[in-house]
Amino acid sequence: MTGRLTAPPGANVSHRTVPPQATTGPATDRAATEMSGFARGGVANLAGAALAAVAGVGVTWLVARGLGPAAAGSFFAATSAFVLVGGVARLGTTTALVYWPARLRAQGRPELIGPCLRSGLVPVAVLGLALGVAVWLTAAHFVPEYAGPLTMLALFLPVAALSEALLAATRGYRMMRPTVLLEKIMRPATQLLCVGSLAVLALSDIISPPSTWALAWVLPYVPGAAIAGFLVWRRWHSEPTLTRRDRLAARIEGRTVGRAFWRYTAPRALANAAQTALQRVDVLMVAGLAGLAPAAAYAVAGRFVVLGQLANGSIAQVVQPRLAETLSVGDREGALRLYQTATAWLVMISWPLHLIVACYADLYLGLFGATYTSAAPAVRVLAAAMLISTGCGMVDMVLSMAGRTTWNLMNVLLALVTMVAIDLVAIPRLGVVGAAIGLAAAVAVNNLLPLAQLATSLRLHPFGSGTRTAMALAAGSFGVLPWLVRLVVPSQPVGAGAALVLAAGVYFGGLRRFQDRLGIPALLAAARPGRRNNKAAPQG
């Protein structure tokens, strides 16, 4: 639908080439090389995601402990609104800025990447500035409960929106390191340090208002955006110099690229905003319908969900450009292999977390304070939803990479409507449990519907042998065993520790037994220094 880019009359197309991976070498060598490159990017991204997860939990713990329920609720509501409006400002370009550069490179048209970047980045900057001003001017009128931290965050909205878009552009160039270093290491670590400094002051009875905590949380976006912008500028200017005829052809066809870019992105812009709303608007609804203290409890209860989303996003960021290239040349088998391998790794990493948190939800919430333990039923509902989500893999991204952005839009909007409708009825009656039920229903819609669409239209699904094996191992080790231990030893730290040790031993034994089926050797080879080149090189 957005797919074919044809040259206008007079354009020089003699330099188009078919990607070597689609035409040369045995299929097995291509698959090995593809998986090796995927594994290298996946290991780096997952390591970064692990650090980001630790920092994110640390920030949540510091805010929950340092501010108290009501003030913490205002902080969490403000940051949720900031992320939601930032998702609108990005206009869906985080997918398009990966898809189009990867597609143009695969088709041998790198000279058109510059017009593509301008088409995506300029509108993000303009809309981010406009929305930042609008939020700053209207927050006190519409959300006085958390207007202080929200107006502080609004000043940084254009920077945050551009930072995400620029990092997506680096991934379109297949540069994964900036995303790992800037988004998953530098920004979370700096946020933890800045928020931690306020927590230390709070120990000395120097209590800062939530707006100051919001400033500490948002400041690290600034250096990240500056560095990402420099990297994109440098990479773009490193392209080979074009002849005058090629420059003229690129200028003419650049207009076609811009139109094709937004035909692809327009449905994704609304879908991206709706997807962000799925992740954030429930906190705002709890704050509005139940109060700031329940909003803080719900935000704390859902912190582990973000951990799973980080793993999903980390693997998806590596898969995106490769999927765009394989699907653009009609390599369905390659796309299926990537999707199933990525889902197996995602299940292998995230299901143990969701299952163990569901079993010991009260202990998990107790880490943030005794006032939050009442949200344990909500944690279990959210954990069940995340098992469905991660079990389907990055299904919405695969649908978008296949060019079905309108389908994706309809799916996300239906999921959002489902969540809001349930929340309006359930939150006043059930509090945070009602919000969790609404999110779980939306997750089911947003994953099972596109899963059926992929299976029927493209014959793609995530349930390869590796995925099924990972599901069985995780469910047996972290689902069945901890509950059996809990029947013998009550829910207390000693019993939880024993269950975790037992489950981990069984799980890692299973991973070792089925390592080839799960693709673990590729991950281990990618993680070893000095082994990259010879693993990536095809034989013969």
TIGUMAR-680913 format. One line per field, with one value per residue (C-alpha): residue number from 1; residue in three letters; x, y, z. Coordinates in steps of 0.25 Angstrom, whole numbers, plus 2048, in hexadecimal, padded with zeros to 3 digits. Layout:
N
seq <- c(NUM  ...)
type <- c(ALA  ...)
x <- c(X  ...)
y <- c(Y  ...)
z <- c(Z  ...)
// end
This chain:
540
seq <- c(1  2  3  4  5  6  7  8  9  10  11  12  13  14  15  16  17  18  19  20  21  22  23  24  25  26  27  28  29  30  31  32  33  34  35  36  37  38  39  40  41  42  43  44  45  46  47  48  49  50  51  52  53  54  55  56  57  58  59  60  61  62  63  64  65  66  67  68  69  70  71  72  73  74  75  76  77  78  79  80  81  82  83  84  85  86  87  88  89  90  91  92  93  94  95  96  97  98  99  100  101  102  103  104  105  106  107  108  109  110  111  112  113  114  115  116  117  118  119  120  121  122  123  124  125  126  127  128  129  130  131  132  133  134  135  136  137  138  139  140  141  142  143  144  145  146  147  148  149  150  151  152  153  154  155  156  157  158  159  160  161  162  163  164  165  166  167  168  169  170  171  172  173  174  175  176  177  178  179  180  181  182  183  184  185  186  187  188  189  190  191  192  193  194  195  196  197  198  199  200  201  202  203  204  205  206  207  208  209  210  211  212  213  214  215  216  217  218  219  220  221  222  223  224  225  226  227  228  229  230  231  232  233  234  235  236  237  238  239  240  241  242  243  244  245  246  247  248  249  250  251  252  253  254  255  256  257  258  259  260  261  262  263  264  265  266  267  268  269  270  271  272  273  274  275  276  277  278  279  280  281  282  283  284  285  286  287  288  289  290  291  292  293  294  295  296  297  298  299  300  301  302  303  304  305  306  307  308  309  310  311  312  313  314  315  316  317  318  319  320  321  322  323  324  325  326  327  328  329  330  331  332  333  334  335  336  337  338  339  340  341  342  343  344  345  346  347  348  349  350  351  352  353  354  355  356  357  358  359  360  361  362  363  364  365  366  367  368  369  370  371  372  373  374  375  376  377  378  379  380  381  382  383  384  385  386  387  388  389  390  391  392  393  394  395  396  397  398  399  400  401  402  403  404  405  406  407  408  409  410  411  412  413  414  415  416  417  418  419  420  421  422  423  424  425  426  427  428  429  430  431  432  433  434  435  436  437  438  439  440  441  442  443  444  445  446  447  448  449  450  451  452  453  454  455  456  457  458  459  460  461  462  463  464  465  466  467  468  469  470  471  472  473  474  475  476  477  478  479  480  481  482  483  484  485  486  487  488  489  490  491  492  493  494  495  496  497  498  499  500  501  502  503  504  505  506  507  508  509  510  511  512  513  514  515  516  517  518  519  520  521  522  523  524  525  526  527  528  529  530  531  532  533  534  535  536  537  538  539  540)
type <- c(MET  THR  GLY  ARG  LEU  THR  ALA  PRO  PRO  GLY  ALA  ASN  VAL  SER  HIS  ARG  THR  VAL  PRO  PRO  GLN  ALA  THR  THR  GLY  PRO  ALA  THR  ASP  ARG  ALA  ALA  THR  GLU  MET  SER  GLY  PHE  ALA  ARG  GLY  GLY  VAL  ALA  ASN  LEU  ALA  GLY  ALA  ALA  LEU  ALA  ALA  VAL  ALA  GLY  VAL  GLY  VAL  THR  TRP  LEU  VAL  ALA  ARG  GLY  LEU  GLY  PRO  ALA  ALA  ALA  GLY  SER  PHE  PHE  ALA  ALA  THR  SER  ALA  PHE  VAL  LEU  VAL  GLY  GLY  VAL  ALA  ARG  LEU  GLY  THR  THR  THR  ALA  LEU  VAL  TYR  TRP  PRO  ALA  ARG  LEU  ARG  ALA  GLN  GLY  ARG  PRO  GLU  LEU  ILE  GLY  PRO  CYS  LEU  ARG  SER  GLY  LEU  VAL  PRO  VAL  ALA  VAL  LEU  GLY  LEU  ALA  LEU  GLY  VAL  ALA  VAL  TRP  LEU  THR  ALA  ALA  HIS  PHE  VAL  PRO  GLU  TYR  ALA  GLY  PRO  LEU  THR  MET  LEU  ALA  LEU  PHE  LEU  PRO  VAL  ALA  ALA  LEU  SER  GLU  ALA  LEU  LEU  ALA  ALA  THR  ARG  GLY  TYR  ARG  MET  MET  ARG  PRO  THR  VAL  LEU  LEU  GLU  LYS  ILE  MET  ARG  PRO  ALA  THR  GLN  LEU  LEU  CYS  VAL  GLY  SER  LEU  ALA  VAL  LEU  ALA  LEU  SER  ASP  ILE  ILE  SER  PRO  PRO  SER  THR  TRP  ALA  LEU  ALA  TRP  VAL  LEU  PRO  TYR  VAL  PRO  GLY  ALA  ALA  ILE  ALA  GLY  PHE  LEU  VAL  TRP  ARG  ARG  TRP  HIS  SER  GLU  PRO  THR  LEU  THR  ARG  ARG  ASP  ARG  LEU  ALA  ALA  ARG  ILE  GLU  GLY  ARG  THR  VAL  GLY  ARG  ALA  PHE  TRP  ARG  TYR  THR  ALA  PRO  ARG  ALA  LEU  ALA  ASN  ALA  ALA  GLN  THR  ALA  LEU  GLN  ARG  VAL  ASP  VAL  LEU  MET  VAL  ALA  GLY  LEU  ALA  GLY  LEU  ALA  PRO  ALA  ALA  ALA  TYR  ALA  VAL  ALA  GLY  ARG  PHE  VAL  VAL  LEU  GLY  GLN  LEU  ALA  ASN  GLY  SER  ILE  ALA  GLN  VAL  VAL  GLN  PRO  ARG  LEU  ALA  GLU  THR  LEU  SER  VAL  GLY  ASP  ARG  GLU  GLY  ALA  LEU  ARG  LEU  TYR  GLN  THR  ALA  THR  ALA  TRP  LEU  VAL  MET  ILE  SER  TRP  PRO  LEU  HIS  LEU  ILE  VAL  ALA  CYS  TYR  ALA  ASP  LEU  TYR  LEU  GLY  LEU  PHE  GLY  ALA  THR  TYR  THR  SER  ALA  ALA  PRO  ALA  VAL  ARG  VAL  LEU  ALA  ALA  ALA  MET  LEU  ILE  SER  THR  GLY  CYS  GLY  MET  VAL  ASP  MET  VAL  LEU  SER  MET  ALA  GLY  ARG  THR  THR  TRP  ASN  LEU  MET  ASN  VAL  LEU  LEU  ALA  LEU  VAL  THR  MET  VAL  ALA  ILE  ASP  LEU  VAL  ALA  ILE  PRO  ARG  LEU  GLY  VAL  VAL  GLY  ALA  ALA  ILE  GLY  LEU  ALA  ALA  ALA  VAL  ALA  VAL  ASN  ASN  LEU  LEU  PRO  LEU  ALA  GLN  LEU  ALA  THR  SER  LEU  ARG  LEU  HIS  PRO  PHE  GLY  SER  GLY  THR  ARG  THR  ALA  MET  ALA  LEU  ALA  ALA  GLY  SER  PHE  GLY  VAL  LEU  PRO  TRP  LEU  VAL  ARG  LEU  VAL  VAL  PRO  SER  GLN  PRO  VAL  GLY  ALA  GLY  ALA  ALA  LEU  VAL  LEU  ALA  ALA  GLY  VAL  TYR  PHE  GLY  GLY  LEU  ARG  ARG  PHE  GLN  ASP  ARG  LEU  GLY  ILE  PRO  ALA  LEU  LEU  ALA  ALA  ALA  ARG  PRO  GLY  ARG  ARG  ASN  ASN  LYS  ALA  ALA  PRO  GLN  GLY)
x <- c(800  80B  815  81A  823  824  82D  827  82A  839  83E  84B  848  854  85A  84F  854  84D  852  85D  856  84A  852  85F  864  85D  850  857  863  859  851  85E  863  855  854  862  860  852  858  863  859  850  85B  85F  851  84D  859  855  846  84A  852  846  83D  845  846  837  833  83D  836  829  82E  834  828  81E  827  82B  81E  813  806  7FF  80C  811  804  805  813  80F  802  80B  815  80A  804  811  814  806  807  815  810  806  811  81A  80F  812  81F  827  823  824  832  836  82E  831  840  841  838  840  84D  848  843  850  84B  853  853  844  846  849  83B  835  83B  837  829  828  830  82C  81D  821  829  81D  812  81A  81C  80E  809  813  80E  7FF  802  80A  7FE  7F2  7F7  7F3  7E5  7E3  7EB  7EE  7F1  7FE  800  80D  815  80E  811  820  820  819  825  82D  822  829  836  831  828  834  83E  835  833  842  846  83C  843  851  84A  845  854  856  85E  859  864  85E  850  857  861  858  84A  84D  859  85C  84E  849  856  856  847  84A  856  84E  841  84B  851  843  840  84D  849  83B  842  848  839  83C  82F  82E  821  81D  820  82F  82F  828  834  83E  837  836  843  84B  843  84B  859  853  84C  858  861  857  855  864  865  85A  860  86E  868  860  86C  875  86D  875  874  86A  86C  864  85A  858  856  84B  845  845  83F  833  831  833  825  81F  827  820  812  815  81B  80E  805  80C  80D  800  7F8  804  804  7F6  7F9  806  7FE  7F4  7FF  805  7F7  7F6  802  800  7F1  7ED  7F6  7EF  7E1  7E4  7E9  7DD  7D2  7D9  7E3  7F2  7F5  7EF  7F6  803  7FF  7FB  808  810  808  80B  81A  81D  815  81F  82A  824  821  830  834  829  82D  83C  83A  830  83A  844  839  833  83E  840  831  830  83B  836  827  82B  832  827  82F  823  82C  836  82B  825  833  835  828  828  836  833  827  82E  839  82E  826  833  837  829  820  829  827  818  816  81E  818  80A  80D  814  80C  80B  81A  81D  814  819  827  820  819  80E  804  805  803  7F4  7F6  7FA  7EE  7F0  7FF  7FA  7F0  7FB  804  7FA  7F9  807  809  7FF  806  814  80F  80B  818  819  80D  808  816  817  809  80F  81B  813  80C  7FF  7FF  7F0  7ED  7F6  7EF  7E1  7E7  7ED  7E1  7D7  7E0  7E1  7D2  7D0  7DA  7D3  7C5  7C9  7D0  7C5  7BC  7C6  7CF  7C4  7C0  7CD  7D8  7E5  7E0  7D6  7E1  7E9  7DD  7DB  7EA  7EA  7DE  7E5  7F1  7EA  7E3  7F0  7F7  7EE  7E7  7F4  7F9  7ED  7EF  7FD  7FA  7EF  7F5  804  805  80E  80D  816  814  820  827  830  824  81C  828  82B  81C  81C  829  825  817  81C  828  822  813  811  81D  81C  80D  810  81B  811  808  813  81A  811  813  81F  82D  833  829  82A  839  838  82E  836  843  83B  834  841  848  83E  83C  84B  84C  841  847  854  84D  845  850  850  841  841  84C  855  862  860  85E  86A  873  86E  871  87F  88A  892  888  880  886  889  87A  875  87D  876  87E  882)
y <- c(800  809  800  802  80E  811  81B  826  829  82D  828  820  812  80B  80A  801  7F4  7E8  7E5  7DB  7D3  7D0  7CB  7C5  7BA  7AD  7AF  7A9  7B3  7BE  7BA  7B8  7C5  7CC  7C5  7C9  7D7  7D7  7D0  7DB  7E6  7DE  7DC  7EA  7EF  7E5  7E9  7F8  7F4  7ED  7F9  802  7F9  7F9  809  80A  801  80A  817  811  80C  819  821  818  818  827  82E  826  821  82E  835  829  828  836  832  826  82C  838  82F  826  832  837  829  829  837  834  828  831  83A  82F  82D  81E  822  818  80D  814  81A  80B  806  810  811  802  800  80B  804  7F6  7FC  803  811  817  825  826  824  833  837  82C  831  83F  83A  834  83C  84A  848  841  84D  857  84F  84C  85B  85E  853  857  865  860  857  862  86C  863  859  861  862  854  84C  855  848  846  853  857  84B  84A  859  856  84A  852  85A  84E  848  84C  847  839  838  83B  832  825  829  82B  81E  817  81D  817  80A  80C  80D  800  807  800  805  813  80E  805  80F  81B  816  80A  80D  81C  822  818  818  827  828  81E  827  834  82E  827  835  83A  82D  82F  83E  838  830  83D  842  84B  847  84C  84E  844  84E  84E  83E  840  849  83F  834  83B  843  837  837  844  83E  831  839  842  836  82E  83A  83B  82C  82D  83A  833  826  82D  836  82A  824  825  832  831  836  842  839  830  83D  842  834  833  841  83D  82F  835  83B  82D  828  832  82F  820  822  828  81F  814  81C  823  817  814  822  81F  811  815  81F  815  80A  814  817  808  809  816  81B  811  817  825  81E  819  826  82D  822  81D  827  829  81F  814  819  817  809  806  80C  803  7F7  7F8  7FB  7ED  7EE  7F9  7EF  7E5  7F0  7F4  7E6  7E6  7F4  7F0  7E4  7EB  7F6  7EC  7E5  7F1  7F5  7E6  7E3  7EF  7EA  7DC  7E0  7EA  7DF  7D5  7CC  7C6  7BB  7C4  7CD  7C1  7BC  7CA  7CB  7BD  7BF  7CC  7C7  7BB  7C4  7CE  7C2  7BC  7CA  7D0  7C4  7C0  7CF  7CF  7C2  7C4  7D2  7CC  7C1  7CB  7D8  7DC  7DB  7E3  7EE  7EE  7F3  800  802  7FB  805  7FE  7F0  7F1  7F1  7E2  7DE  7E8  7E3  7D5  7DA  7E2  7D6  7CD  7D8  7D9  7CA  7CC  7D8  7D2  7C5  7CC  7D3  7E1  7DD  7EC  7F0  7E4  7E8  7F6  7F1  7EA  7F7  7F4  801  803  7F6  7F9  806  7FF  7F5  7FF  808  7FC  7F8  807  808  7FB  7FF  80D  807  7FC  806  810  805  7FD  808  80F  801  7F9  803  7FF  7F1  7F7  7FE  7F1  7EA  7F5  7F4  7E5  7E5  7EF  7E7  7DB  7E3  7EA  7DC  7D1  7D9  7DD  7CF  7C9  7D4  7D0  7C1  7C3  7CD  7CB  7BD  7C2  7BE  7BE  7B0  7A8  79D  7A7  7AF  7A3  79D  7AA  7AB  79D  79F  7AC  7A8  79B  7A1  7AF  7AC  79E  79D  7AA  7A7  799  79F  7AA  79F  79A  7A7  7B3  7C0  7C5  7C9  7BC  7B3  7BD  7BC  7AC  7AC  7B5  7AD  7A0  7A6  7AC  79F  797  7A2  7A4  795  795  7A0  798  78C  793  79E  79B  79B  7A9  7AF  7B1  7AE  7BA  7C3  7BD  7BF  7CD  7D0  7CB  7D6  7D3  7C8  7D1  7D1  7C3  7C0  7C9  7C5  7BB  7AE  7AA)
z <- c(800  802  7FD  7EF  7EC  7DD  7D7  7CF  7C1  7BF  7CC  7CC  7D1  7CC  7D9  7DF  7E4  7EA  7F8  7F8  803  7FA  7EE  7F2  7FB  800  808  814  814  812  81E  827  823  826  833  837  834  83B  847  848  848  852  85C  85D  85D  868  870  86F  872  87F  884  880  887  894  893  890  89D  8A5  8A1  8A4  8B1  8B5  8B1  8B8  8C5  8C4  8C1  8C7  8C0  8BC  8B7  8B1  8AA  8A4  89F  898  892  88D  887  880  87A  875  86F  869  862  85E  856  84F  84C  845  83B  839  833  83C  834  826  829  82A  81F  814  816  817  80A  802  806  802  7F4  7F2  7F3  7FF  7F9  7FC  80B  80D  808  810  81D  81A  818  825  82F  82B  82E  83B  840  83C  843  84F  851  84F  858  863  863  863  86F  877  875  878  882  88E  889  885  88F  89B  8A4  89C  894  89B  896  889  885  889  87F  874  872  86E  865  857  85C  860  854  84B  853  850  842  840  847  83D  832  837  837  829  825  82D  838  845  84E  850  854  85E  864  864  866  86F  876  877  879  883  88B  88B  88F  89B  89F  89E  8A5  8AF  8B3  8B7  8BF  8C7  8CA  8CE  8D9  8DF  8DF  8D3  8CB  8BD  8B6  8AB  8A0  8A4  8A4  896  892  897  88F  881  881  87B  86E  86A  868  862  857  854  852  84A  841  83F  83B  831  82B  82A  824  81A  815  814  808  7FB  7F3  7E8  7DA  7D5  7CE  7DA  7E3  7D9  7D9  7E8  7E9  7E0  7E6  7F4  7F3  7F0  7FC  805  800  801  80F  814  80D  815  822  823  828  830  837  83D  840  847  84F  853  856  860  866  868  871  878  878  882  88D  889  88A  898  89C  897  89C  8A9  8AD  8AD  8B8  8B0  8A4  8AB  8AF  8A1  89B  8A5  8A2  893  894  891  884  880  882  878  86E  86F  86A  860  85A  85B  852  849  846  841  839  833  828  825  823  81A  811  810  80E  804  7FB  7FD  806  80F  814  819  820  826  82C  832  838  83E  843  849  850  856  85C  861  868  86D  874  878  87C  889  88E  88C  892  89E  8A1  89F  8AA  8B4  8B1  8BF  8C2  8B5  8B9  8C7  8C1  8BE  8CC  8D4  8CE  8C1  8C4  8C2  8B3  8B3  8AB  8A0  89F  89C  892  88B  88B  884  879  877  875  869  864  864  85F  852  851  84A  842  83F  83A  831  82B  829  823  819  815  81C  824  822  828  833  836  836  840  84A  849  84C  858  85D  85D  864  86F  871  871  87B  884  884  88A  892  899  8A1  8A6  8A7  8A8  8A3  8A0  896  88F  88E  888  87E  87A  879  870  867  866  862  857  852  851  84D  842  83A  83D  835  82A  828  828  81E  815  815  81B  826  835  841  846  841  848  850  855  859  860  868  86C  871  879  87F  883  88A  891  895  894  89A  8A4  8AC  8AE  8B3  8BC  8C1  8C6  8CF  8D3  8D5  8CD  8D4  8CF  8D3  8CB  8BF  8BF  8C0  8B5  8AC  8AE  8AA  89E  899  89A  893  888  885  884  87A  872  871  86D  862  85E  84F  84E  855  84D  85A  853  84A  856  85E  852  850  85E  85E  85A  84E  849  840  833  831  836  82C  820  817  814  806)
// end
